[in-house]
Amino acid sequence: MAHRRDELMASPPAPADRPFGELLSDLSKNLALLVRQEIELAKTEIQKKTSRLAKDATAIGVGAAIAYAGALTLIAALVLLLVKLGVAPWVSALLVGGVILVIGYVLVQRAIHDMSQTDLTPRKTAETMKENVQWVKEQVT
């Protein structure tokens, strides 16, 4: 972005050699171009960040599915084992189901935490916008 701005600054002749209307026209065109480029930069930056969120959302889904499959398998096996050891069937199912539920909860919470750490602010765009505002101020004065 700064490279393009440098080209714009280097290309026109000195302002004193150009009519005022032409200067305003060029400024308008350059500002329009600058705004379009900033919008593209913001889109690109947000797409990268949302891609990260999509990966975290997938991790939540995978974690939940694994927890569910594990719960079904362990409930069947461990409940039968505890019943064979003399524990009442309902107590066996309650104990095993509770443990599987906690494991699934931990996996989902970890992924949610990771998602909350993703900053969606297009910081590069904000930084270049500040630079561009400064550049425009310098061109006007």
CYANA upper distance limits for C-alpha pairs under 8 A (distance plus 0.5 A):
  1 MET  CA      5 ARG  CA      6.91
  1 MET  CA     37 GLN  CA      8.28
  1 MET  CA    128 THR  CA      7.84
  2 ALA  CA      6 ASP  CA      6.64
  2 ALA  CA    128 THR  CA      8.26
  3 HIS  CA      7 GLU  CA      6.90
  4 ARG  CA      8 LEU  CA      6.84
  5 ARG  CA      9 MET  CA      6.72
  6 ASP  CA     10 ALA  CA      6.66
  7 GLU  CA     11 SER  CA      6.52
  8 LEU  CA     12 PRO  CA      7.74
  8 LEU  CA     30 ASN  CA      8.20
 13 PRO  CA     17 ASP  CA      7.24
 13 PRO  CA     18 ARG  CA      7.80
 14 ALA  CA     18 ARG  CA      7.58
 15 PRO  CA     19 PRO  CA      8.34
 15 PRO  CA     23 LEU  CA      7.64
 18 ARG  CA     22 GLU  CA      7.15
 18 ARG  CA     23 LEU  CA      7.26
 19 PRO  CA     23 LEU  CA      6.95
 20 PHE  CA     24 LEU  CA      6.77
 21 GLY  CA     25 SER  CA      6.60
 22 GLU  CA     26 ASP  CA      6.59
 23 LEU  CA     27 LEU  CA      6.53
 24 LEU  CA     28 SER  CA      6.57
 25 SER  CA     29 LYS  CA      6.75
 26 ASP  CA     30 ASN  CA      6.50
 27 LEU  CA     31 LEU  CA      6.46
 28 SER  CA     32 ALA  CA      6.65
 29 LYS  CA     33 LEU  CA      6.69
 30 ASN  CA     34 LEU  CA      6.49
 31 LEU  CA     35 VAL  CA      6.59
 32 ALA  CA     36 ARG  CA      6.78
 33 LEU  CA     37 GLN  CA      6.71
 34 LEU  CA     38 GLU  CA      6.62
 34 LEU  CA    132 ASN  CA      8.46
 35 VAL  CA     39 ILE  CA      6.67
 36 ARG  CA     40 GLU  CA      6.79
 37 GLN  CA     41 LEU  CA      6.68
 38 GLU  CA     42 ALA  CA      6.65
 38 GLU  CA    125 THR  CA      6.77
 38 GLU  CA    128 THR  CA      8.26
 38 GLU  CA    129 MET  CA      7.65
 39 ILE  CA     43 LYS  CA      6.67
 40 GLU  CA     44 THR  CA      6.69
 41 LEU  CA     45 GLU  CA      6.64
 41 LEU  CA    124 LYS  CA      8.42
 41 LEU  CA    125 THR  CA      6.56
 42 ALA  CA     46 ILE  CA      6.57
 42 ALA  CA    122 PRO  CA      6.32
 42 ALA  CA    124 LYS  CA      8.39
 42 ALA  CA    125 THR  CA      6.05
 43 LYS  CA     47 GLN  CA      6.55
 44 THR  CA     48 LYS  CA      6.87
 45 GLU  CA     49 LYS  CA      6.98
 45 GLU  CA    122 PRO  CA      6.27
 45 GLU  CA    124 LYS  CA      8.20
 45 GLU  CA    125 THR  CA      8.36
 46 ILE  CA     50 THR  CA      6.55
 46 ILE  CA    120 LEU  CA      6.91
 46 ILE  CA    121 THR  CA      8.10
 46 ILE  CA    122 PRO  CA      6.80
 47 GLN  CA     51 SER  CA      6.54
 48 LYS  CA     52 ARG  CA      7.11
 49 LYS  CA     53 LEU  CA      7.01
 49 LYS  CA    118 THR  CA      7.64
 49 LYS  CA    119 ASP  CA      7.87
 49 LYS  CA    120 LEU  CA      6.46
 50 THR  CA     54 ALA  CA      6.65
 50 THR  CA    120 LEU  CA      8.07
 51 SER  CA     55 LYS  CA      6.93
 52 ARG  CA     56 ASP  CA      6.89
 52 ARG  CA    118 THR  CA      8.14
 53 LEU  CA     57 ALA  CA      6.60
 53 LEU  CA    115 MET  CA      6.40
 53 LEU  CA    118 THR  CA      7.70
 54 ALA  CA     58 THR  CA      6.65
 55 LYS  CA     59 ALA  CA      6.79
 56 ASP  CA     60 ILE  CA      6.85
 56 ASP  CA    111 ALA  CA      6.45
 56 ASP  CA    112 ILE  CA      8.02
 56 ASP  CA    114 ASP  CA      7.40
 56 ASP  CA    115 MET  CA      6.36
 57 ALA  CA     61 GLY  CA      6.89
 57 ALA  CA    111 ALA  CA      7.85
 57 ALA  CA    112 ILE  CA      8.44
 57 ALA  CA    115 MET  CA      8.13
 58 THR  CA     62 VAL  CA      6.62
 59 ALA  CA     63 GLY  CA      6.38
 59 ALA  CA    111 ALA  CA      6.79
 60 ILE  CA     64 ALA  CA      6.56
 60 ILE  CA    107 LEU  CA      7.75
 60 ILE  CA    108 VAL  CA      5.75
 60 ILE  CA    111 ALA  CA      5.97
 60 ILE  CA    112 ILE  CA      7.70
 61 GLY  CA     65 ALA  CA      6.61
 62 VAL  CA     66 ILE  CA      6.55
 63 GLY  CA     67 ALA  CA      6.56
 63 GLY  CA    104 GLY  CA      7.22
 63 GLY  CA    107 LEU  CA      6.07
 63 GLY  CA    108 VAL  CA      6.65
 64 ALA  CA     68 TYR  CA      6.59
 64 ALA  CA    104 GLY  CA      6.38
 64 ALA  CA    105 TYR  CA      8.46
 64 ALA  CA    107 LEU  CA      7.72
 64 ALA  CA    108 VAL  CA      6.92
 65 ALA  CA     69 ALA  CA      6.62
 66 ILE  CA     70 GLY  CA      6.42
 66 ILE  CA    104 GLY  CA      8.19
 67 ALA  CA     71 ALA  CA      6.46
 67 ALA  CA    100 ILE  CA      7.19
 67 ALA  CA    101 LEU  CA      7.86
 67 ALA  CA    103 ILE  CA      7.17
 67 ALA  CA    104 GLY  CA      5.04
 68 TYR  CA     72 LEU  CA      6.82
 68 TYR  CA    100 ILE  CA      8.38
 68 TYR  CA    104 GLY  CA      7.73
 69 ALA  CA     73 THR  CA      6.79
 70 GLY  CA     74 LEU  CA      6.36
 70 GLY  CA    100 ILE  CA      7.49
 71 ALA  CA     75 ILE  CA      6.22
 71 ALA  CA     96 VAL  CA      8.44
 71 ALA  CA     97 GLY  CA      6.97
 71 ALA  CA    100 ILE  CA      5.54
 71 ALA  CA    101 LEU  CA      7.70
 72 LEU  CA     76 ALA  CA      6.78
 73 THR  CA     77 ALA  CA      6.79
 74 LEU  CA     78 LEU  CA      5.96
 74 LEU  CA     79 VAL  CA      8.11
 74 LEU  CA     96 VAL  CA      7.51
 74 LEU  CA    100 ILE  CA      8.24
 75 ILE  CA     79 VAL  CA      5.93
 75 ILE  CA     93 ALA  CA      6.88
 75 ILE  CA     96 VAL  CA      6.15
 75 ILE  CA     97 GLY  CA      6.60
 76 ALA  CA     80 LEU  CA      6.79
 77 ALA  CA     81 LEU  CA      6.76
 78 LEU  CA     82 LEU  CA      6.51
 78 LEU  CA     92 SER  CA      8.00
 78 LEU  CA     96 VAL  CA      7.08
 79 VAL  CA     83 VAL  CA      6.57
 79 VAL  CA     89 PRO  CA      7.31
 79 VAL  CA     92 SER  CA      5.44
 79 VAL  CA     93 ALA  CA      5.83
 79 VAL  CA     96 VAL  CA      7.17
 80 LEU  CA     84 LYS  CA      6.62
 80 LEU  CA     89 PRO  CA      8.38
 80 LEU  CA     92 SER  CA      8.40
 81 LEU  CA     85 LEU  CA      6.79
 82 LEU  CA     86 GLY  CA      6.92
 82 LEU  CA     87 VAL  CA      5.92
 82 LEU  CA     88 ALA  CA      8.33
 82 LEU  CA     89 PRO  CA      8.11
 82 LEU  CA     92 SER  CA      6.21
 83 VAL  CA     87 VAL  CA      5.38
 83 VAL  CA     88 ALA  CA      6.45
 83 VAL  CA     89 PRO  CA      6.01
 83 VAL  CA     92 SER  CA      7.07
 87 VAL  CA     91 VAL  CA      7.19
 87 VAL  CA     92 SER  CA      6.70
 88 ALA  CA     92 SER  CA      6.69
 89 PRO  CA     93 ALA  CA      6.72
 90 TRP  CA     94 LEU  CA      6.65
 91 VAL  CA     95 LEU  CA      6.69
 92 SER  CA     96 VAL  CA      6.73
 93 ALA  CA     97 GLY  CA      6.33
 94 LEU  CA     98 GLY  CA      6.51
 95 LEU  CA     99 VAL  CA      6.97
 96 VAL  CA    100 ILE  CA      6.94
 97 GLY  CA    101 LEU  CA      6.59
 98 GLY  CA    102 VAL  CA      6.81
 99 VAL  CA    103 ILE  CA      6.97
100 ILE  CA    104 GLY  CA      6.82
101 LEU  CA    105 TYR  CA      6.63
102 VAL  CA    106 VAL  CA      6.72
103 ILE  CA    107 LEU  CA      6.97
104 GLY  CA    108 VAL  CA      6.80
105 TYR  CA    109 GLN  CA      6.58
106 VAL  CA    110 ARG  CA      6.65
107 LEU  CA    111 ALA  CA      7.00
108 VAL  CA    112 ILE  CA      6.71
109 GLN  CA    113 HIS  CA      6.54
110 ARG  CA    114 ASP  CA      6.80
111 ALA  CA    115 MET  CA      6.76
112 ILE  CA    116 SER  CA      6.75
113 HIS  CA    117 GLN  CA      7.03
114 ASP  CA    118 THR  CA      7.58
122 PRO  CA    126 ALA  CA      6.92
123 ARG  CA    127 GLU  CA      6.64
124 LYS  CA    128 THR  CA      6.74
125 THR  CA    129 MET  CA      6.51
126 ALA  CA    130 LYS  CA      6.85
127 GLU  CA    131 GLU  CA      6.99
128 THR  CA    132 ASN  CA      6.53
129 MET  CA    133 VAL  CA      6.62
130 LYS  CA    134 GLN  CA      6.78
131 GLU  CA    135 TRP  CA      6.66
132 ASN  CA    136 VAL  CA      6.61
133 VAL  CA    137 LYS  CA      6.70
134 GLN  CA    138 GLU  CA      6.75
135 TRP  CA    139 GLN  CA      6.75
136 VAL  CA    140 VAL  CA      6.68
137 LYS  CA    141 THR  CA      6.71
